[in-house]
Amino acid sequence: MTKLELARRRKGMTLRQVASVAGCSHALVGFIERGQRPTTKTTGRKLAKAVGLKATEWETLQNPA
């Protein structure tokens, strides 16, 4: 489980909810959570903020929790 997925689950959010808040597709969020696609700095910051992490933590979103 990645830090992104763990943070998302702790907030009780679905992939679609995170994607909506971050302004990207739910498929992209899923790919990033599974480590199948790297995240850009901009998208990473938006995802981190969407799940309640500091924007500076975007680089570690795909690391195991």
PQR file of N, CA, C, O and H, with PARSE charges and radii, in Angstrom:
ATOM      1  N   MET A   1       0.856  -1.168   0.000 -0.4000 1.5000
ATOM      2  CA  MET A   1       0.000   0.000   0.000 -0.0000 2.0000
ATOM      3  C   MET A   1       0.910   1.240   0.000  0.5500 1.7000
ATOM      4  O   MET A   1       1.855   1.332   0.783 -0.5500 1.4000
ATOM      5  N   THR A   2       0.608   2.170  -0.878 -0.4000 1.5000
ATOM      6  CA  THR A   2       1.400   3.400  -0.945 -0.0000 2.0000
ATOM      7  C   THR A   2       0.895   4.421   0.068  0.5500 1.7000
ATOM      8  O   THR A   2      -0.195   4.289   0.624 -0.5500 1.4000
ATOM      9  H   THR A   2      -0.159   2.095  -1.514  0.4000 1.0000
ATOM     10  N   LYS A   3       1.713   5.437   0.291 -0.4000 1.5000
ATOM     11  CA  LYS A   3       1.311   6.501   1.213 -0.0000 2.0000
ATOM     12  C   LYS A   3       0.059   7.202   0.712  0.5500 1.7000
ATOM     13  O   LYS A   3      -0.794   7.606   1.503 -0.5500 1.4000
ATOM     14  H   LYS A   3       2.599   5.544  -0.160  0.4000 1.0000
ATOM     15  N   LEU A   4      -0.048   7.346  -0.600 -0.4000 1.5000
ATOM     16  CA  LEU A   4      -1.239   7.976  -1.176 -0.0000 2.0000
ATOM     17  C   LEU A   4      -2.481   7.160  -0.847  0.5500 1.7000
ATOM     18  O   LEU A   4      -3.480   7.709  -0.383 -0.5500 1.4000
ATOM     19  H   LEU A   4       0.644   7.019  -1.242  0.4000 1.0000
ATOM     20  N   GLU A   5      -2.425   5.867  -1.082 -0.4000 1.5000
ATOM     21  CA  GLU A   5      -3.583   5.018  -0.816 -0.0000 2.0000
ATOM     22  C   GLU A   5      -3.923   5.004   0.673  0.5500 1.7000
ATOM     23  O   GLU A   5      -5.095   5.082   1.042 -0.5500 1.4000
ATOM     24  H   GLU A   5      -1.613   5.421  -1.459  0.4000 1.0000
ATOM     25  N   LEU A   6      -2.923   4.907   1.516 -0.4000 1.5000
ATOM     26  CA  LEU A   6      -3.162   4.893   2.961 -0.0000 2.0000
ATOM     27  C   LEU A   6      -3.835   6.196   3.412  0.5500 1.7000
ATOM     28  O   LEU A   6      -4.809   6.170   4.165 -0.5500 1.4000
ATOM     29  H   LEU A   6      -1.971   4.844   1.216  0.4000 1.0000
ATOM     30  N   ALA A   7      -3.309   7.325   2.949 -0.4000 1.5000
ATOM     31  CA  ALA A   7      -3.891   8.621   3.327 -0.0000 2.0000
ATOM     32  C   ALA A   7      -5.317   8.731   2.797  0.5500 1.7000
ATOM     33  O   ALA A   7      -6.199   9.239   3.489 -0.5500 1.4000
ATOM     34  H   ALA A   7      -2.518   7.345   2.338  0.4000 1.0000
ATOM     35  N   ARG A   8      -5.542   8.263   1.586 -0.4000 1.5000
ATOM     36  CA  ARG A   8      -6.889   8.311   0.987 -0.0000 2.0000
ATOM     37  C   ARG A   8      -7.865   7.472   1.809  0.5500 1.7000
ATOM     38  O   ARG A   8      -8.974   7.915   2.111 -0.5500 1.4000
ATOM     39  H   ARG A   8      -4.825   7.850   1.024  0.4000 1.0000
ATOM     40  N   ARG A   9      -7.453   6.279   2.163 -0.4000 1.5000
ATOM     41  CA  ARG A   9      -8.330   5.389   2.932 -0.0000 2.0000
ATOM     42  C   ARG A   9      -8.605   5.936   4.332  0.5500 1.7000
ATOM     43  O   ARG A   9      -9.717   5.822   4.849 -0.5500 1.4000
ATOM     44  H   ARG A   9      -6.552   5.919   1.918  0.4000 1.0000
ATOM     45  N   ARG A  10      -7.577   6.530   4.935 -0.4000 1.5000
ATOM     46  CA  ARG A  10      -7.767   7.117   6.278 -0.0000 2.0000
ATOM     47  C   ARG A  10      -8.798   8.231   6.255  0.5500 1.7000
ATOM     48  O   ARG A  10      -9.531   8.422   7.225 -0.5500 1.4000
ATOM     49  H   ARG A  10      -6.674   6.623   4.515  0.4000 1.0000
ATOM     50  N   LYS A  11      -8.858   8.963   5.156 -0.4000 1.5000
ATOM     51  CA  LYS A  11      -9.843  10.038   5.029 -0.0000 2.0000
ATOM     52  C   LYS A  11     -11.189   9.517   4.563  0.5500 1.7000
ATOM     53  O   LYS A  11     -12.160  10.272   4.507 -0.5500 1.4000
ATOM     54  H   LYS A  11      -8.262   8.808   4.368  0.4000 1.0000
ATOM     55  N   GLY A  12     -11.261   8.229   4.224 -0.4000 1.5000
ATOM     56  CA  GLY A  12     -12.510   7.639   3.773 -0.0000 2.0000
ATOM     57  C   GLY A  12     -12.911   8.113   2.379  0.5500 1.7000
ATOM     58  O   GLY A  12     -14.097   8.196   2.059 -0.5500 1.4000
ATOM     59  H   GLY A  12     -10.472   7.615   4.270  0.4000 1.0000
ATOM     60  N   MET A  13     -11.927   8.416   1.567 -0.4000 1.5000
ATOM     61  CA  MET A  13     -12.205   8.937   0.221 -0.0000 2.0000
ATOM     62  C   MET A  13     -12.068   7.841  -0.831  0.5500 1.7000
ATOM     63  O   MET A  13     -11.266   6.917  -0.690 -0.5500 1.4000
ATOM     64  H   MET A  13     -10.964   8.348   1.826  0.4000 1.0000
ATOM     65  N   THR A  14     -12.856   7.963  -1.874 -0.4000 1.5000
ATOM     66  CA  THR A  14     -12.733   7.056  -3.019 -0.0000 2.0000
ATOM     67  C   THR A  14     -11.726   7.642  -4.001  0.5500 1.7000
ATOM     68  O   THR A  14     -11.328   8.801  -3.888 -0.5500 1.4000
ATOM     69  H   THR A  14     -13.508   8.713  -1.988  0.4000 1.0000
ATOM     70  N   LEU A  15     -11.323   6.822  -4.963 -0.4000 1.5000
ATOM     71  CA  LEU A  15     -10.439   7.309  -6.020 -0.0000 2.0000
ATOM     72  C   LEU A  15     -11.081   8.481  -6.749  0.5500 1.7000
ATOM     73  O   LEU A  15     -10.421   9.473  -7.060 -0.5500 1.4000
ATOM     74  H   LEU A  15     -11.646   5.880  -5.055  0.4000 1.0000
ATOM     75  N   ARG A  16     -12.371   8.353  -7.017 -0.4000 1.5000
ATOM     76  CA  ARG A  16     -13.086   9.416  -7.732 -0.0000 2.0000
ATOM     77  C   ARG A  16     -13.125  10.720  -6.933  0.5500 1.7000
ATOM     78  O   ARG A  16     -13.000  11.801  -7.509 -0.5500 1.4000
ATOM     79  H   ARG A  16     -12.907   7.548  -6.764  0.4000 1.0000
ATOM     80  N   GLN A  17     -13.294  10.627  -5.633 -0.4000 1.5000
ATOM     81  CA  GLN A  17     -13.321  11.838  -4.806 -0.0000 2.0000
ATOM     82  C   GLN A  17     -11.965  12.532  -4.808  0.5500 1.7000
ATOM     83  O   GLN A  17     -11.887  13.752  -4.950 -0.5500 1.4000
ATOM     84  H   GLN A  17     -13.396   9.749  -5.165  0.4000 1.0000
ATOM     85  N   VAL A  18     -10.908  11.759  -4.650 -0.4000 1.5000
ATOM     86  CA  VAL A  18      -9.560  12.337  -4.672 -0.0000 2.0000
ATOM     87  C   VAL A  18      -9.294  12.968  -6.033  0.5500 1.7000
ATOM     88  O   VAL A  18      -8.773  14.080  -6.121 -0.5500 1.4000
ATOM     89  H   VAL A  18     -10.971  10.768  -4.535  0.4000 1.0000
ATOM     90  N   ALA A  19      -9.654  12.252  -7.088 -0.4000 1.5000
ATOM     91  CA  ALA A  19      -9.438  12.764  -8.435 -0.0000 2.0000
ATOM     92  C   ALA A  19     -10.199  14.065  -8.657  0.5500 1.7000
ATOM     93  O   ALA A  19      -9.678  14.999  -9.265 -0.5500 1.4000
ATOM     94  H   ALA A  19     -10.077  11.349  -7.016  0.4000 1.0000
ATOM     95  N   SER A  20     -11.417  14.123  -8.168 -0.4000 1.5000
ATOM     96  CA  SER A  20     -12.227  15.325  -8.334 -0.0000 2.0000
ATOM     97  C   SER A  20     -11.587  16.523  -7.640  0.5500 1.7000
ATOM     98  O   SER A  20     -11.514  17.612  -8.210 -0.5500 1.4000
ATOM     99  H   SER A  20     -11.841  13.364  -7.674  0.4000 1.0000
ATOM    100  N   VAL A  21     -11.132  16.319  -6.425 -0.4000 1.5000
ATOM    101  CA  VAL A  21     -10.498  17.397  -5.670 -0.0000 2.0000
ATOM    102  C   VAL A  21      -9.175  17.813  -6.324  0.5500 1.7000
ATOM    103  O   VAL A  21      -8.850  18.999  -6.375 -0.5500 1.4000
ATOM    104  H   VAL A  21     -11.192  15.435  -5.962  0.4000 1.0000
ATOM    105  N   ALA A  22      -8.419  16.839  -6.820 -0.4000 1.5000
ATOM    106  CA  ALA A  22      -7.103  17.118  -7.404 -0.0000 2.0000
ATOM    107  C   ALA A  22      -7.187  17.573  -8.863  0.5500 1.7000
ATOM    108  O   ALA A  22      -6.211  18.082  -9.412 -0.5500 1.4000
ATOM    109  H   ALA A  22      -8.683  15.875  -6.780  0.4000 1.0000
ATOM    110  N   GLY A  23      -8.347  17.390  -9.486 -0.4000 1.5000
ATOM    111  CA  GLY A  23      -8.500  17.817 -10.867 -0.0000 2.0000
ATOM    112  C   GLY A  23      -7.854  16.885 -11.873  0.5500 1.7000
ATOM    113  O   GLY A  23      -7.285  17.334 -12.868 -0.5500 1.4000
ATOM    114  H   GLY A  23      -9.140  16.975  -9.040  0.4000 1.0000
ATOM    115  N   CYS A  24      -7.941  15.588 -11.615 -0.4000 1.5000
ATOM    116  CA  CYS A  24      -7.400  14.602 -12.557 -0.0000 2.0000
ATOM    117  C   CYS A  24      -8.379  13.431 -12.641  0.5500 1.7000
ATOM    118  O   CYS A  24      -9.425  13.450 -11.993 -0.5500 1.4000
ATOM    119  H   CYS A  24      -8.403  15.223 -10.807  0.4000 1.0000
ATOM    120  N   SER A  25      -8.049  12.431 -13.422 -0.4000 1.5000
ATOM    121  CA  SER A  25      -8.956  11.301 -13.572 -0.0000 2.0000
ATOM    122  C   SER A  25      -8.750  10.279 -12.450  0.5500 1.7000
ATOM    123  O   SER A  25      -7.664  10.169 -11.880 -0.5500 1.4000
ATOM    124  H   SER A  25      -7.198  12.416 -13.949  0.4000 1.0000
ATOM    125  N   HIS A  26      -9.811   9.541 -12.149 -0.4000 1.5000
ATOM    126  CA  HIS A  26      -9.692   8.507 -11.119 -0.0000 2.0000
ATOM    127  C   HIS A  26      -8.751   7.403 -11.590  0.5500 1.7000
ATOM    128  O   HIS A  26      -8.085   6.764 -10.776 -0.5500 1.4000
ATOM    129  H   HIS A  26     -10.693   9.630 -12.612  0.4000 1.0000
ATOM    130  N   ALA A  27      -8.694   7.180 -12.891 -0.4000 1.5000
ATOM    131  CA  ALA A  27      -7.783   6.164 -13.428 -0.0000 2.0000
ATOM    132  C   ALA A  27      -6.335   6.546 -13.138  0.5500 1.7000
ATOM    133  O   ALA A  27      -5.525   5.694 -12.774 -0.5500 1.4000
ATOM    134  H   ALA A  27      -9.235   7.700 -13.552  0.4000 1.0000
ATOM    135  N   LEU A  28      -6.014   7.817 -13.297 -0.4000 1.5000
ATOM    136  CA  LEU A  28      -4.648   8.276 -13.012 -0.0000 2.0000
ATOM    137  C   LEU A  28      -4.309   8.065 -11.546  0.5500 1.7000
ATOM    138  O   LEU A  28      -3.213   7.613 -11.217 -0.5500 1.4000
ATOM    139  H   LEU A  28      -6.672   8.510 -13.592  0.4000 1.0000
ATOM    140  N   VAL A  29      -5.239   8.389 -10.671 -0.4000 1.5000
ATOM    141  CA  VAL A  29      -5.001   8.188  -9.230 -0.0000 2.0000
ATOM    142  C   VAL A  29      -4.726   6.711  -8.958  0.5500 1.7000
ATOM    143  O   VAL A  29      -3.817   6.377  -8.199 -0.5500 1.4000
ATOM    144  H   VAL A  29      -6.130   8.756 -10.938  0.4000 1.0000
ATOM    145  N   GLY A  30      -5.498   5.839  -9.567 -0.4000 1.5000
ATOM    146  CA  GLY A  30      -5.296   4.399  -9.396 -0.0000 2.0000
ATOM    147  C   GLY A  30      -3.938   3.944  -9.910  0.5500 1.7000
ATOM    148  O   GLY A  30      -3.257   3.154  -9.256 -0.5500 1.4000
ATOM    149  H   GLY A  30      -6.237   6.110 -10.184  0.4000 1.0000
ATOM    150  N   PHE A  31      -3.544   4.434 -11.071 -0.4000 1.5000
ATOM    151  CA  PHE A  31      -2.232   4.085 -11.630 -0.0000 2.0000
ATOM    152  C   PHE A  31      -1.108   4.549 -10.699  0.5500 1.7000
ATOM    153  O   PHE A  31      -0.144   3.819 -10.469 -0.5500 1.4000
ATOM    154  H   PHE A  31      -4.097   5.076 -11.602  0.4000 1.0000
ATOM    155  N   ILE A  32      -1.239   5.745 -10.177 -0.4000 1.5000
ATOM    156  CA  ILE A  32      -0.220   6.287  -9.278 -0.0000 2.0000
ATOM    157  C   ILE A  32      -0.170   5.474  -7.990  0.5500 1.7000
ATOM    158  O   ILE A  32       0.913   5.160  -7.498 -0.5500 1.4000
ATOM    159  H   ILE A  32      -2.022   6.338 -10.364  0.4000 1.0000
ATOM    160  N   GLU A  33      -1.331   5.131  -7.442 -0.4000 1.5000
ATOM    161  CA  GLU A  33      -1.376   4.319  -6.216 -0.0000 2.0000
ATOM    162  C   GLU A  33      -0.708   2.968  -6.412  0.5500 1.7000
ATOM    163  O   GLU A  33      -0.040   2.467  -5.508 -0.5500 1.4000
ATOM    164  H   GLU A  33      -2.211   5.386  -7.841  0.4000 1.0000
ATOM    165  N   ARG A  34      -0.884   2.382  -7.573 -0.4000 1.5000
ATOM    166  CA  ARG A  34      -0.299   1.061  -7.838 -0.0000 2.0000
ATOM    167  C   ARG A  34       1.139   1.124  -8.336  0.5500 1.7000
ATOM    168  O   ARG A  34       1.754   0.091  -8.599 -0.5500 1.4000
ATOM    169  H   ARG A  34      -1.427   2.789  -8.308  0.4000 1.0000
ATOM    170  N   GLY A  35       1.672   2.331  -8.465 -0.4000 1.5000
ATOM    171  CA  GLY A  35       3.048   2.477  -8.919 -0.0000 2.0000
ATOM    172  C   GLY A  35       3.222   2.210 -10.394  0.5500 1.7000
ATOM    173  O   GLY A  35       4.337   1.963 -10.854 -0.5500 1.4000
ATOM    174  H   GLY A  35       1.172   3.170  -8.252  0.4000 1.0000
ATOM    175  N   GLN A  36       2.132   2.257 -11.146 -0.4000 1.5000
ATOM    176  CA  GLN A  36       2.186   1.980 -12.573 -0.0000 2.0000
ATOM    177  C   GLN A  36       2.464   3.219 -13.402  0.5500 1.7000
ATOM    178  O   GLN A  36       2.704   3.136 -14.607 -0.5500 1.4000
ATOM    179  H   GLN A  36       1.226   2.457 -10.773  0.4000 1.0000
ATOM    180  N   ARG A  37       2.430   4.365 -12.746 -0.4000 1.5000
ATOM    181  CA  ARG A  37       2.675   5.621 -13.445 -0.0000 2.0000
ATOM    182  C   ARG A  37       3.262   6.620 -12.451  0.5500 1.7000
ATOM    183  O   ARG A  37       2.715   6.817 -11.365 -0.5500 1.4000
ATOM    184  H   ARG A  37       2.235   4.433 -11.768  0.4000 1.0000
ATOM    185  N   PRO A  38       4.372   7.245 -12.824 -0.5600 1.5000
ATOM    186  CA  PRO A  38       4.931   8.258 -11.920  0.2800 2.0000
ATOM    187  C   PRO A  38       4.061   9.509 -11.932  0.5500 1.7000
ATOM    188  O   PRO A  38       3.339   9.771 -12.894 -0.5500 1.4000
ATOM    189  N   THR A  39       4.138  10.258 -10.873 -0.4000 1.5000
ATOM    190  CA  THR A  39       3.363  11.490 -10.791 -0.0000 2.0000
ATOM    191  C   THR A  39       4.254  12.692 -11.089  0.5500 1.7000
ATOM    192  O   THR A  39       5.450  12.682 -10.799 -0.5500 1.4000
ATOM    193  H   THR A  39       4.723  10.046 -10.091  0.4000 1.0000
ATOM    194  N   THR A  40       3.668  13.701 -11.658 -0.4000 1.5000
ATOM    195  CA  THR A  40       4.398  14.938 -11.881 -0.0000 2.0000
ATOM    196  C   THR A  40       4.377  15.753 -10.596  0.5500 1.7000
ATOM    197  O   THR A  40       3.597  15.471  -9.687 -0.5500 1.4000
ATOM    198  H   THR A  40       2.696  13.709 -11.893  0.4000 1.0000
ATOM    199  N   LYS A  41       5.214  16.738 -10.525 -0.4000 1.5000
ATOM    200  CA  LYS A  41       5.275  17.587  -9.344 -0.0000 2.0000
ATOM    201  C   LYS A  41       3.935  18.277  -9.099  0.5500 1.7000
ATOM    202  O   LYS A  41       3.449  18.317  -7.968 -0.5500 1.4000
ATOM    203  H   LYS A  41       5.848  16.968 -11.264  0.4000 1.0000
ATOM    204  N   THR A  42       3.346  18.814 -10.152 -0.4000 1.5000
ATOM    205  CA  THR A  42       2.079  19.532 -10.014 -0.0000 2.0000
ATOM    206  C   THR A  42       0.953  18.605  -9.562  0.5500 1.7000
ATOM    207  O   THR A  42       0.236  18.914  -8.610 -0.5500 1.4000
ATOM    208  H   THR A  42       3.741  18.781 -11.070  0.4000 1.0000
ATOM    209  N   THR A  43       0.798  17.473 -10.239 -0.4000 1.5000
ATOM    210  CA  THR A  43      -0.254  16.522  -9.876 -0.0000 2.0000
ATOM    211  C   THR A  43      -0.006  15.951  -8.489  0.5500 1.7000
ATOM    212  O   THR A  43      -0.944  15.785  -7.709 -0.5500 1.4000
ATOM    213  H   THR A  43       1.380  17.222 -11.012  0.4000 1.0000
ATOM    214  N   GLY A  44       1.238  15.652  -8.178 -0.4000 1.5000
ATOM    215  CA  GLY A  44       1.584  15.124  -6.866 -0.0000 2.0000
ATOM    216  C   GLY A  44       1.201  16.062  -5.746  0.5500 1.7000
ATOM    217  O   GLY A  44       0.683  15.634  -4.714 -0.5500 1.4000
ATOM    218  H   GLY A  44       2.000  15.787  -8.811  0.4000 1.0000
ATOM    219  N   ARG A  45       1.455  17.342  -5.951 -0.4000 1.5000
ATOM    220  CA  ARG A  45       1.082  18.329  -4.928 -0.0000 2.0000
ATOM    221  C   ARG A  45      -0.431  18.390  -4.752  0.5500 1.7000
ATOM    222  O   ARG A  45      -0.927  18.487  -3.629 -0.5500 1.4000
ATOM    223  H   ARG A  45       1.875  17.689  -6.789  0.4000 1.0000
ATOM    224  N   LYS A  46      -1.159  18.333  -5.862 -0.4000 1.5000
ATOM    225  CA  LYS A  46      -2.619  18.375  -5.785 -0.0000 2.0000
ATOM    226  C   LYS A  46      -3.161  17.136  -5.083  0.5500 1.7000
ATOM    227  O   LYS A  46      -4.081  17.231  -4.269 -0.5500 1.4000
ATOM    228  H   LYS A  46      -0.755  18.254  -6.773  0.4000 1.0000
ATOM    229  N   LEU A  47      -2.593  15.980  -5.396 -0.4000 1.5000
ATOM    230  CA  LEU A  47      -3.035  14.736  -4.758 -0.0000 2.0000
ATOM    231  C   LEU A  47      -2.727  14.752  -3.265  0.5500 1.7000
ATOM    232  O   LEU A  47      -3.564  14.363  -2.450 -0.5500 1.4000
ATOM    233  H   LEU A  47      -1.847  15.904  -6.057  0.4000 1.0000
ATOM    234  N   ALA A  48      -1.529  15.200  -2.908 -0.4000 1.5000
ATOM    235  CA  ALA A  48      -1.151  15.271  -1.498 -0.0000 2.0000
ATOM    236  C   ALA A  48      -2.135  16.155  -0.737  0.5500 1.7000
ATOM    237  O   ALA A  48      -2.615  15.787   0.335 -0.5500 1.4000
ATOM    238  H   ALA A  48      -0.849  15.516  -3.570  0.4000 1.0000
ATOM    239  N   LYS A  49      -2.422  17.303  -1.293 -0.4000 1.5000
ATOM    240  CA  LYS A  49      -3.356  18.228  -0.642 -0.0000 2.0000
ATOM    241  C   LYS A  49      -4.750  17.613  -0.536  0.5500 1.7000
ATOM    242  O   LYS A  49      -5.431  17.779   0.476 -0.5500 1.4000
ATOM    243  H   LYS A  49      -2.031  17.602  -2.164  0.4000 1.0000
ATOM    244  N   ALA A  50      -5.172  16.905  -1.582 -0.4000 1.5000
ATOM    245  CA  ALA A  50      -6.509  16.303  -1.601 -0.0000 2.0000
ATOM    246  C   ALA A  50      -6.700  15.273  -0.495  0.5500 1.7000
ATOM    247  O   ALA A  50      -7.805  15.115   0.023 -0.5500 1.4000
ATOM    248  H   ALA A  50      -4.619  16.770  -2.404  0.4000 1.0000
ATOM    249  N   VAL A  51      -5.630  14.571  -0.130 -0.4000 1.5000
ATOM    250  CA  VAL A  51      -5.742  13.540   0.909 -0.0000 2.0000
ATOM    251  C   VAL A  51      -5.240  14.020   2.274  0.5500 1.7000
ATOM    252  O   VAL A  51      -5.100  13.228   3.206 -0.5500 1.4000
ATOM    253  H   VAL A  51      -4.732  14.698  -0.551  0.4000 1.0000
ATOM    254  N   GLY A  52      -4.973  15.323   2.380 -0.4000 1.5000
ATOM    255  CA  GLY A  52      -4.617  15.895   3.669 -0.0000 2.0000
ATOM    256  C   GLY A  52      -3.152  15.823   4.039  0.5500 1.7000
ATOM    257  O   GLY A  52      -2.805  15.985   5.208 -0.5500 1.4000
ATOM    258  H   GLY A  52      -5.087  15.966   1.622  0.4000 1.0000
ATOM    259  N   LEU A  53      -2.287  15.585   3.072 -0.4000 1.5000
ATOM    260  CA  LEU A  53      -0.853  15.587   3.340 -0.0000 2.0000
ATOM    261  C   LEU A  53      -0.283  16.945   2.969  0.5500 1.7000
ATOM    262  O   LEU A  53      -0.911  17.713   2.240 -0.5500 1.4000
ATOM    263  H   LEU A  53      -2.569  15.454   2.121  0.4000 1.0000
ATOM    264  N   LYS A  54       0.893  17.233   3.467 -0.4000 1.5000
ATOM    265  CA  LYS A  54       1.570  18.469   3.095 -0.0000 2.0000
ATOM    266  C   LYS A  54       1.942  18.386   1.624  0.5500 1.7000
ATOM    267  O   LYS A  54       2.336  17.327   1.135 -0.5500 1.4000
ATOM    268  H   LYS A  54       1.403  16.609   4.059  0.4000 1.0000
ATOM    269  N   ALA A  55       1.818  19.492   0.929 -0.4000 1.5000
ATOM    270  CA  ALA A  55       2.158  19.517  -0.496 -0.0000 2.0000
ATOM    271  C   ALA A  55       3.603  19.097  -0.726  0.5500 1.7000
ATOM    272  O   ALA A  55       3.936  18.570  -1.788 -0.5500 1.4000
ATOM    273  H   ALA A  55       1.498  20.352   1.327  0.4000 1.0000
ATOM    274  N   THR A  56       4.457  19.323   0.254 -0.4000 1.5000
ATOM    275  CA  THR A  56       5.867  18.952   0.107 -0.0000 2.0000
ATOM    276  C   THR A  56       6.079  17.438   0.173  0.5500 1.7000
ATOM    277  O   THR A  56       7.170  16.953  -0.129 -0.5500 1.4000
ATOM    278  H   THR A  56       4.187  19.751   1.117  0.4000 1.0000
ATOM    279  N   GLU A  57       5.058  16.699   0.561 -0.4000 1.5000
ATOM    280  CA  GLU A  57       5.173  15.242   0.665 -0.0000 2.0000
ATOM    281  C   GLU A  57       4.864  14.529  -0.657  0.5500 1.7000
ATOM    282  O   GLU A  57       4.848  13.299  -0.698 -0.5500 1.4000
ATOM    283  H   GLU A  57       4.172  17.092   0.806  0.4000 1.0000
ATOM    284  N   TRP A  58       4.624  15.269  -1.716 -0.4000 1.5000
ATOM    285  CA  TRP A  58       4.233  14.662  -2.984 -0.0000 2.0000
ATOM    286  C   TRP A  58       5.261  13.659  -3.498  0.5500 1.7000
ATOM    287  O   TRP A  58       4.895  12.679  -4.147 -0.5500 1.4000
ATOM    288  H   TRP A  58       4.638  16.268  -1.682  0.4000 1.0000
ATOM    289  N   GLU A  59       6.534  13.891  -3.219 -0.4000 1.5000
ATOM    290  CA  GLU A  59       7.577  13.001  -3.730 -0.0000 2.0000
ATOM    291  C   GLU A  59       7.508  11.608  -3.111  0.5500 1.7000
ATOM    292  O   GLU A  59       8.042  10.657  -3.683 -0.5500 1.4000
ATOM    293  H   GLU A  59       6.831  14.687  -2.692  0.4000 1.0000
ATOM    294  N   THR A  60       6.877  11.472  -1.980 -0.4000 1.5000
ATOM    295  CA  THR A  60       6.815  10.179  -1.302 -0.0000 2.0000
ATOM    296  C   THR A  60       5.472   9.486  -1.440  0.5500 1.7000
ATOM    297  O   THR A  60       5.248   8.451  -0.812 -0.5500 1.4000
ATOM    298  H   THR A  60       6.444  12.244  -1.515  0.4000 1.0000
ATOM    299  N   LEU A  61       4.578  10.034  -2.244 -0.4000 1.5000
ATOM    300  CA  LEU A  61       3.226   9.454  -2.381 -0.0000 2.0000
ATOM    301  C   LEU A  61       3.236   8.009  -2.848  0.5500 1.7000
ATOM    302  O   LEU A  61       2.369   7.225  -2.465 -0.5500 1.4000
ATOM    303  H   LEU A  61       4.760  10.874  -2.754  0.4000 1.0000
ATOM    304  N   GLN A  62       4.210   7.653  -3.673 -0.4000 1.5000
ATOM    305  CA  GLN A  62       4.231   6.306  -4.230 -0.0000 2.0000
ATOM    306  C   GLN A  62       5.090   5.338  -3.410  0.5500 1.7000
ATOM    307  O   GLN A  62       5.196   4.160  -3.753 -0.5500 1.4000
ATOM    308  H   GLN A  62       4.915   8.291  -3.985  0.4000 1.0000
ATOM    309  N   ASN A  63       5.699   5.829  -2.337 -0.4000 1.5000
ATOM    310  CA  ASN A  63       6.488   4.963  -1.477 -0.0000 2.0000
ATOM    311  C   ASN A  63       5.563   4.104  -0.625  0.5500 1.7000
ATOM    312  O   ASN A  63       4.451   4.517  -0.297 -0.5500 1.4000
ATOM    313  H   ASN A  63       5.613   6.786  -2.059  0.4000 1.0000
ATOM    314  N   PRO A  64       6.023   2.913  -0.269 -0.5600 1.5000
ATOM    315  CA  PRO A  64       5.198   2.077   0.606  0.2800 2.0000
ATOM    316  C   PRO A  64       4.958   2.762   1.947  0.5500 1.7000
ATOM    317  O   PRO A  64       5.834   3.438   2.487 -0.5500 1.4000
ATOM    318  N   ALA A  65       3.777   2.572   2.457 -0.4000 1.5000
ATOM    319  CA  ALA A  65       3.435   3.190   3.751 -0.0000 2.0000
ATOM    320  C   ALA A  65       3.938   2.339   4.892  0.5500 1.7000
ATOM    321  O   ALA A  65       3.746   2.692   6.056 -0.5500 1.4000
ATOM    322  H   ALA A  65       3.066   2.023   2.019  0.4000 1.0000
TER
END
